[in-house]
Amino acid sequence: MNAYKTHAEAVYQQLLSMEACAASEQLFTYSYLLGHISLVSSAEGDTVEEFMSGVEHSLAEAFKVDHLEDTDKEDILNVWQQLNAAS
């Protein structure tokens, strides 16, 4: 497994762990991110940077069309930053 897939799996597992301990109002944020991470992890890539860039691009594109509240977007991006800081 290359760095892209290894990092994608690690981030996915970390997010699942976070979701397991989450308050009910946080579940949307975690499930939204899990979907994007899953989608991007199924793509081809070689590096951690490609994976991270792919998730960020996926989120940016989705935010353009999804009718999310600004607070939801902020929560999603905050959790994404937490995942990046932890990895």
C-alpha positions as CSV (number, residue, x, y, z in Angstrom):
1,M,0.0,0.0,0.0
2,N,1.4,3.4,-0.9
3,A,1.5,6.6,1.2
4,Y,-1.8,7.9,-0.3
5,K,-3.8,4.8,0.7
6,T,-2.0,4.3,4.0
7,H,-2.8,7.9,5.0
8,A,-6.4,7.7,3.7
9,E,-7.0,4.6,5.8
10,A,-5.4,6.1,8.9
11,V,-7.5,9.3,8.7
12,Y,-10.6,7.3,8.0
13,Q,-10.0,5.1,11.1
14,Q,-9.2,8.2,13.2
15,L,-12.4,9.8,12.2
16,L,-14.4,6.7,13.0
17,S,-12.9,6.7,16.5
18,M,-13.8,10.4,16.9
19,E,-17.4,9.7,15.6
20,A,-17.8,6.9,18.2
21,C,-17.3,9.4,21.0
22,A,-19.1,12.3,19.4
23,A,-22.1,14.1,20.8
24,S,-25.3,13.7,18.7
25,E,-25.0,17.2,17.3
26,Q,-21.5,16.4,15.9
27,L,-22.6,13.3,14.0
28,F,-23.5,15.2,10.8
29,T,-20.0,16.7,10.7
30,Y,-18.3,13.4,11.0
31,S,-20.5,11.5,8.6
32,Y,-20.1,14.3,6.0
33,L,-16.3,14.1,6.3
34,L,-16.3,10.3,6.2
35,G,-18.2,10.4,2.9
36,H,-15.6,12.7,1.3
37,I,-12.7,10.8,2.7
38,S,-14.1,7.6,1.5
39,L,-14.7,9.1,-2.0
40,V,-11.2,10.5,-2.3
41,S,-9.5,7.4,-0.8
42,S,-11.0,5.4,-3.7
43,A,-9.1,7.5,-6.2
44,E,-5.6,6.9,-7.4
45,G,-2.8,8.8,-5.8
46,D,0.7,8.3,-4.5
47,T,1.4,10.8,-1.8
48,V,-0.2,12.1,1.5
49,E,-0.3,15.6,-0.1
50,E,-2.3,14.3,-3.0
51,F,-4.8,12.7,-0.6
52,M,-5.1,15.9,1.5
53,S,-5.5,18.1,-1.6
54,G,-8.1,15.7,-2.9
55,V,-10.2,15.9,0.2
56,E,-9.9,19.7,0.3
57,H,-10.9,20.0,-3.3
58,S,-13.8,17.6,-2.7
59,L,-15.0,19.7,0.2
60,A,-14.7,23.0,-1.7
61,E,-16.7,21.7,-4.6
62,A,-19.4,20.2,-2.4
63,F,-19.7,23.4,-0.4
64,K,-20.5,25.2,-3.7
65,V,-23.6,23.1,-4.3
66,D,-24.6,21.7,-0.9
67,H,-26.9,24.0,1.0
68,L,-25.0,23.9,4.3
69,E,-25.1,26.5,7.1
70,D,-21.9,28.4,7.5
71,T,-21.5,26.9,11.0
72,D,-21.7,23.4,9.5
73,K,-19.0,24.3,7.0
74,E,-16.8,25.7,9.8
75,D,-17.3,22.6,11.9
76,I,-16.4,20.3,9.0
77,L,-13.3,22.3,8.2
78,N,-12.3,22.4,11.9
79,V,-12.5,18.6,12.2
80,W,-10.5,18.3,8.9
81,Q,-7.8,20.6,10.4
82,Q,-7.8,18.5,13.6
83,L,-7.3,15.4,11.5
84,N,-4.4,17.0,9.6
85,A,-2.8,18.2,12.8
86,A,-3.0,14.8,14.3
87,S,-1.4,13.0,11.4
